[in-house]
Amino acid sequence: MASIGELGCTYACLILHDNDIPINAERIGTLIKASNLKVESYWPSLFAKLCQKRNVNELVMNIGTSTSNNNVDAPPPTTDNDASTAPSADDKKKEEIKEASDDEAMFSLFD
């Protein structure tokens, strides 16, 4: 779970980036102070260094994706040939709900 410092600095970096303002620790700190948040003094400088080393657009667009080729936790990519043709449990449940609501609609027409 992210701390208040991490979240505050993340939002500050996104605000600065969105407004095409160069990201540095001082500007991040100014936004944090303006939002009345209390964060540890090291967070703004850490986020400023990160934003200087990495492309913020790339970070935003790749949230939740793995950039490492040796990530053992990630499942292997599937192809159409690998995909199971059996419907999943969610699909079955959705179909049952749809059928039930269709049945109810039919009864109400003839009652």
N, C-alpha and C positions, 0 to 999 in steps of 0.2 A: 504494500500500500504506500502510496506516495505521501510525503510529508507536506505540510503547508508551504515550506520553503521551496520544495521542488515544484509544486503546482503554481505558486505565485511567480516563480522565475520562468516557468514554461509559458504561462500566459503573457508575461511581460515581453519575452522574446518574440512570441507570435504577434503581439501588438506592434512592436518595433519593426519587425520584418514586414508586416502587412502595410505599414506606412512608409516603407522604404527608408527607414532611419537606421544608420549603422548601429549594430548591437555591441554594446560594451557594458562593463560592470556598473559604471556610474549611471547610465540610462536605465538599466534594469533596476538598480537600487532606487532611483527616483520614482519609477512606476510602483515599486513595492511600497515605498513610503507613502505615496499618494493614495494607495488602496488601504492604508492603515493596517497592514500586515506586519507581524513581528517574525522575522526570519533570521537564521544564523547568518553572520556576516560573510561566510565563505560561499554561500549559494550563488549570489550574483556573479562572482568571478568565475566559478566553475561553469556556469551556463554561458558566460561570455566567451570563455576559451573554447567550449564545445561549438558554439555558433561560428567562431572564427575558423575552426578546423574543418567543419562540415558544412555542406550546402543545406540551408534550412528548408528550401523547397523539397529537396531530396528526403530529408528527415520526415517532413509532413506527409509526403506522398507514399512513403514506405513504412508507415506505422503498422506494426503487427506482422511484418514480413521478415524473414530471416535473410541476412546478407552473407552468412557464412555457409560455405559448401560442406563443412564437416559438422553440421548440426544434427546430432543423433536423435533428438526428440521429434524432429519434423517428419511427418509421414512421407513416403515416396510419392512423387507425382503420379496421378492416374491418367490413363488414356481411355478413350471410348471402348477399347477392347477389354480393358480391365474392369470397367464399371459393371456392377451387378445389375441385372435387369429386374430383379425382385424389388417391389416397392418397399420403402422403408416404413418403420412403425409410424412416423409422423404422417407419411402419405396415406397410410391406411386409416389413421385416425381422422384426417381431414376428409377423406372419402366417406367415412361413416357419418360424420357430422353433416356433410352435404346431403347424403341420402336421407338422413333423419329429417332435415329441414325440408327436403323435397316431399317426403311422405306427409309431413304436417301440413304443407301447403295444399296437397291433394285432398286431405280430409276436410280442410276448411272450405274448399270449393263446393263440396257436396253435402255439407251439414246444413 
